[in-house]
Amino acid sequence: MKKFYLILLFFSCSSIFGQKVLKLFNEQNFDEIIKLEKESETLSAEELYYVGYAFFRKENDVKAIEYYDKALSKKFDDAMLYFQKGYSLMFLKQYDQALENINIAISKSPLAEFYIEKARIYKIKQDIINEEKTYIEGLQNSELKDDKWYLELIKNAGNFYYAQIKDFQKSEKVYEDGISAYPNEYILYEKLIKALNAQNKFAEANEIFDQTKVFYFEKKLPEDNMKFKNLAVDEFQWNNQRVNVYKYFEKPKETLESIYTVYLINKTGKKIERKFNIEKTLQIEKTDVEFVICEESNEGHTTFPIGFKDDSFTLKDLRTLIKKVLDKSKDEKSK
């Protein structure tokens, strides 16, 4: 009879202890969870996983993997455990083993988060073929297509095609599908516009821009778009430097108001080197241009003697004139 009560007491204490570990985990109190290491022999498989995850959050991936393996030895056969083990192995640069574990996680539960990190490993390994395969599989097979991770997968896949391998057509398709799934994620409209303009599909890009203009007047766009009243619509290269183009939602009515702003990014890719505004100017004669290229700098406001007759010019025209201005400045510096 005493033995029976001892068994009941053991299970009661285990249950209370397990609830305490879970509470600490939910509170993200990882310092306290790590202290349970000295009691690891008495921990359940799931609790060992919590200890491993706590070590991971404290940036100790070696200890994290040790406890993930202990959880596995107690038959905690969970997709998230394999993913987290693969994640820690990735940070330890053991990429092949990381992929093995993430693949097991995907086989158990194909979540977008798992595909994102698998693609990241292939990017680190500079394995473009498998990186693309991972994005394709993830977009097709992810279990949950309405959570933040699937949205992130769409953004990453679109950027892979747009920025990494310059396949703008495939990037366009990813963003179109993304908008169908997330019509209120306005960043996808911006990315689609850039993908279209990169292919010189200016009319189609303008149609999407007009949609975002409606969102702007309805005050639905992100804070920066509302504050600066514009949207990134194009990106091109000059002299191995990136040039970013922003278009304003409101058509200029007064002189000095801008229809576009153009930024030349420095060679590090981190700072703005030059800023140009495509400004409305005073037309004396009907043949005079309506918009001119002006530059803002520490020296003041410079107006260049070139511009556009009206607002019907395309981004191709804008790229050409901006490059002329930049080329002329470069030639003058080299003299």
C-alpha positions, 0 to 999 in steps of 0.5 A: 500500500505504501508503495502504491502511494509512493508511485502516486506521489511520484507521478503527481510531482512529475506532473507538477514539475512538467507544468513548471517547465512548460510555464517557464518555456511559455514565459521564455524564461530560458535562464531558469530552464537551463538551470534544470540541466542538473536534473536532466536524468529525471526530465521527460523527452519533451522537457529535454527539448525545452532545455535544448531550445533554451540553450539555443536561445542563449546562443549555445548551439553545442549544448542545444544539440546535446539536449535535442539528442537526449530528447530523441533518445527518449523517442521525442519524435517531433518535427520541430525538434528536428528543425531546431537541431538542423537550425543549430547545426547550420549555425555551427556550419555543419550544413550537410547534417543540418539539411538532413535534420531539416529534411526529416522535419519537412517529411513530418510537417512541411512548414514554410519556416522549414523551407525558408531555412533550408533555402538559406543553407543552400544559399550559404553553400552557393547551391543555386539549383537546390535553393530554387528547388526548395522555394518551388517545393515550399510554395507548392507543399507548405501545409499552412498557406495563411501564416506569417511564414508562408508570406515570408517564403513568398517574399524570399522566393520573389527576391531570389528570382528578382535580386539573386538570379535576375529572372524577373518573369518568375519573380513577377509570377511569385508576387502575383500569386502572393497578392492573390493569397495576401491581397492586403500585404501591400509590400507585395504590390511594390515588389511586383511593380519593380519586377514588371518595370525590370522587364520594361512592362511599364503599362502593366506596372502602372496599372498596379501602381494605380491600385496602390494609389487607391490604397494610399488615398484610403490610408491603407499603406504602410507608415513610410509610404503614407509619410513620404507619399511615394513607392519604390517602383524601379531599380537599375545599375550604373557603374556597378552601383544601385539606383533606386527610383520612387514614384509619388502618388500625388501628381505635382501641381506646383513648381518644385513638387516632384513626380519621382525621386531617384537615389544613387546608392554608394558602392557599399550599398549602405548609404545614399550618395546622390539624390535627384528629384524630377520636379515640375517647373515653370513653363514659359512656352508650350514647347518648354519641358514640364519636368526637369532633373534637379539634384539635392546636395549639401551645396544646395539645389542644382537644376540640369538643363534636361527634362521631360515635356510632360508626365507621359515619359517612361521609366526607360526614358528616366533611366536614360537621362539619369545615366547621362547626368551621372556619366557627365559627372563622372567624366568631369571628375576624371578630367 
